């Protein structure tokens, strides 16, 4: 089974994907992004606008757009949907 999974992952090795990371403010989007990129928890301040990071994971390359979740920025989310391959919506269960 592991060999089959490795073949599937390797078949996507040359692809580049655009992923949006959305969620309300203070949900942890930037923390998740930097955990994926640097494999460490980094202290961050509320995102004003967006953060963009390119991540290479086992040969898969993808660009993650971490878009701020403040009320005034949520109205702009629809501008980022075009050309996106996936959306990660982060929920904060403690809110």
PAKOLKOL-160132 format. One record per residue (C-alpha): residue number from 1; residue in one letter; chain; x, z, y. Coordinates in nm, 2 decimals. Example, Ala and Ser with C-alpha at 12.3 -4.5 7.8 and 13.67 -1.06 7.14 Angstrom:
# PAKOLKOL-160132
<resi 1; resn A; chain A; c1 1.23; c3 0.78; c2 -0.45>
<resi 2; resn S; chain A; c1 1.37; c3 0.71; c2 -0.11>
***
This chain:
# PAKOLKOL-160132
<resi 1; resn X; chain A; c1 0.00; c3 0.00; c2 0.00>
<resi 2; resn X; chain A; c1 0.29; c3 0.08; c2 0.24>
<resi 3; resn X; chain A; c1 0.44; c3 -0.26; c2 0.18>
<resi 4; resn X; chain A; c1 0.11; c3 -0.43; c2 0.27>
<resi 5; resn X; chain A; c1 0.08; c3 -0.23; c2 0.59>
<resi 6; resn X; chain A; c1 0.44; c3 -0.31; c2 0.68>
<resi 7; resn X; chain A; c1 0.37; c3 -0.69; c2 0.63>
<resi 8; resn X; chain A; c1 0.07; c3 -0.66; c2 0.85>
<resi 9; resn X; chain A; c1 0.26; c3 -0.49; c2 1.13>
<resi 10; resn X; chain A; c1 0.55; c3 -0.74; c2 1.10>
<resi 11; resn X; chain A; c1 0.30; c3 -1.03; c2 1.14>
<resi 12; resn X; chain A; c1 0.22; c3 -0.90; c2 1.49>
<resi 13; resn X; chain A; c1 0.59; c3 -0.85; c2 1.59>
<resi 14; resn X; chain A; c1 0.60; c3 -1.13; c2 1.84>
<resi 15; resn X; chain A; c1 0.28; c3 -1.06; c2 2.01>
<resi 16; resn X; chain A; c1 0.24; c3 -0.89; c2 2.35>
<resi 17; resn X; chain A; c1 -0.07; c3 -0.70; c2 2.42>
<resi 18; resn X; chain A; c1 -0.22; c3 -0.56; c2 2.74>
<resi 19; resn X; chain A; c1 -0.39; c3 -0.22; c2 2.68>
<resi 20; resn X; chain A; c1 -0.59; c3 -0.03; c2 2.94>
<resi 21; resn X; chain A; c1 -0.59; c3 0.35; c2 2.93>
<resi 22; resn X; chain A; c1 -0.90; c3 0.48; c2 3.11>
<resi 23; resn X; chain A; c1 -1.06; c3 0.82; c2 3.15>
<resi 24; resn X; chain A; c1 -1.18; c3 1.07; c2 3.41>
<resi 25; resn X; chain A; c1 -0.92; c3 1.24; c2 3.63>
<resi 26; resn X; chain A; c1 -0.71; c3 1.51; c2 3.46>
<resi 27; resn X; chain A; c1 -0.80; c3 1.39; c2 3.11>
<resi 28; resn X; chain A; c1 -0.44; c3 1.35; c2 3.01>
<resi 29; resn X; chain A; c1 -0.39; c3 0.97; c2 3.03>
<resi 30; resn X; chain A; c1 -0.04; c3 0.99; c2 3.19>
<resi 31; resn X; chain A; c1 0.07; c3 1.26; c2 2.95>
<resi 32; resn X; chain A; c1 -0.03; c3 1.04; c2 2.65>
<resi 33; resn X; chain A; c1 0.14; c3 0.74; c2 2.80>
<resi 34; resn X; chain A; c1 0.47; c3 0.92; c2 2.85>
<resi 35; resn X; chain A; c1 0.45; c3 1.08; c2 2.51>
<resi 36; resn X; chain A; c1 0.42; c3 0.73; c2 2.36>
<resi 37; resn X; chain A; c1 0.70; c3 0.59; c2 2.58>
<resi 38; resn X; chain A; c1 0.96; c3 0.87; c2 2.58>
<resi 39; resn X; chain A; c1 0.84; c3 1.09; c2 2.29>
<resi 40; resn X; chain A; c1 0.83; c3 1.40; c2 2.51>
<resi 41; resn X; chain A; c1 0.57; c3 1.58; c2 2.73>
<resi 42; resn X; chain A; c1 0.65; c3 1.52; c2 3.09>
<resi 43; resn X; chain A; c1 0.49; c3 1.71; c2 3.38>
<resi 44; resn X; chain A; c1 0.30; c3 1.47; c2 3.60>
<resi 45; resn X; chain A; c1 0.08; c3 1.47; c2 3.91>
<resi 46; resn X; chain A; c1 -0.26; c3 1.30; c2 3.94>
<resi 47; resn X; chain A; c1 -0.22; c3 0.93; c2 3.93>
<resi 48; resn X; chain A; c1 -0.31; c3 0.75; c2 4.25>
<resi 49; resn X; chain A; c1 -0.35; c3 0.39; c2 4.15>
<resi 50; resn X; chain A; c1 -0.19; c3 0.32; c2 3.82>
<resi 51; resn X; chain A; c1 0.12; c3 0.35; c2 3.60>
<resi 52; resn X; chain A; c1 0.24; c3 0.06; c2 3.39>
<resi 53; resn X; chain A; c1 0.48; c3 0.10; c2 3.09>
<resi 54; resn X; chain A; c1 0.60; c3 -0.14; c2 2.83>
<resi 55; resn X; chain A; c1 0.62; c3 0.02; c2 2.49>
<resi 56; resn X; chain A; c1 0.80; c3 -0.12; c2 2.19>
<resi 57; resn X; chain A; c1 0.68; c3 0.05; c2 1.86>
<resi 58; resn X; chain A; c1 0.82; c3 -0.08; c2 1.54>
<resi 59; resn X; chain A; c1 0.86; c3 -0.43; c2 1.67>
<resi 60; resn X; chain A; c1 0.52; c3 -0.44; c2 1.84>
<resi 61; resn X; chain A; c1 0.54; c3 -0.49; c2 2.22>
<resi 62; resn X; chain A; c1 0.25; c3 -0.38; c2 2.44>
<resi 63; resn X; chain A; c1 0.20; c3 -0.31; c2 2.80>
<resi 64; resn X; chain A; c1 -0.01; c3 0.00; c2 2.88>
<resi 65; resn X; chain A; c1 -0.19; c3 0.03; c2 3.21>
<resi 66; resn X; chain A; c1 -0.27; c3 0.39; c2 3.29>
<resi 67; resn X; chain A; c1 -0.53; c3 0.37; c2 3.56>
<resi 68; resn X; chain A; c1 -0.63; c3 0.67; c2 3.78>
<resi 69; resn X; chain A; c1 -0.96; c3 0.83; c2 3.71>
<resi 70; resn X; chain A; c1 -1.06; c3 0.96; c2 4.05>
<resi 71; resn X; chain A; c1 -1.41; c3 0.86; c2 4.16>
<resi 72; resn X; chain A; c1 -1.29; c3 0.62; c2 4.42>
<resi 73; resn X; chain A; c1 -1.07; c3 0.44; c2 4.17>
<resi 74; resn X; chain A; c1 -1.33; c3 0.41; c2 3.89>
<resi 75; resn X; chain A; c1 -1.51; c3 0.14; c2 4.10>
<resi 76; resn X; chain A; c1 -1.19; c3 -0.07; c2 4.06>
<resi 77; resn X; chain A; c1 -1.16; c3 -0.05; c2 3.68>
<resi 78; resn X; chain A; c1 -1.35; c3 -0.37; c2 3.62>
<resi 79; resn X; chain A; c1 -1.07; c3 -0.57; c2 3.80>
<resi 80; resn X; chain A; c1 -0.82; c3 -0.47; c2 3.52>
<resi 81; resn X; chain A; c1 -1.04; c3 -0.57; c2 3.22>
<resi 82; resn X; chain A; c1 -0.96; c3 -0.95; c2 3.24>
<resi 83; resn X; chain A; c1 -0.69; c3 -1.03; c2 2.98>
<resi 84; resn X; chain A; c1 -0.69; c3 -0.69; c2 2.82>
<resi 85; resn X; chain A; c1 -0.66; c3 -0.68; c2 2.44>
<resi 86; resn X; chain A; c1 -0.77; c3 -0.32; c2 2.40>
<resi 87; resn X; chain A; c1 -0.90; c3 -0.02; c2 2.59>
<resi 88; resn X; chain A; c1 -0.81; c3 0.34; c2 2.52>
<resi 89; resn X; chain A; c1 -1.07; c3 0.58; c2 2.67>
<resi 90; resn X; chain A; c1 -0.93; c3 0.93; c2 2.70>
<resi 91; resn X; chain A; c1 -1.18; c3 1.22; c2 2.69>
<resi 92; resn X; chain A; c1 -1.10; c3 1.58; c2 2.78>
<resi 93; resn X; chain A; c1 -1.30; c3 1.80; c2 2.55>
<resi 94; resn X; chain A; c1 -1.24; c3 2.11; c2 2.77>
<resi 95; resn X; chain A; c1 -1.42; c3 1.96; c2 3.07>
***
